[in-house]
Amino acid sequence: MPGHNWQEIRDQDEVPFARGLAMREGIQEALGTFDDEAAAKLQDMIDVAVVVVDYGVAEVFTA
């Protein structure tokens, strides 16, 4: 969520996170910039996928 004030959430002792829907091709491309293994896993998956990214590490799961 670009432009969101994440610090407001942290100030309430909560952990900020974002979730949403995105087209697979763009996510594969973004993953490829920092996690080739996750990008390849997503590319090989034919089912609906869930991608979790935390601290520059990604994992891909079947939804």
C-alpha angles and dihedrals in degrees: 000000000000115000094020116135100240091175091071088062093047090049087061089055090251128130112240120226138167129215134178148123124283138169113268097233093059093047092049089051092048092047089051090064093065112005116037093176094056091045091053092046091053092047091053094047116094097184128079106284139210116212120198119192124185128163093346096309122109136196128188124212135181109252 
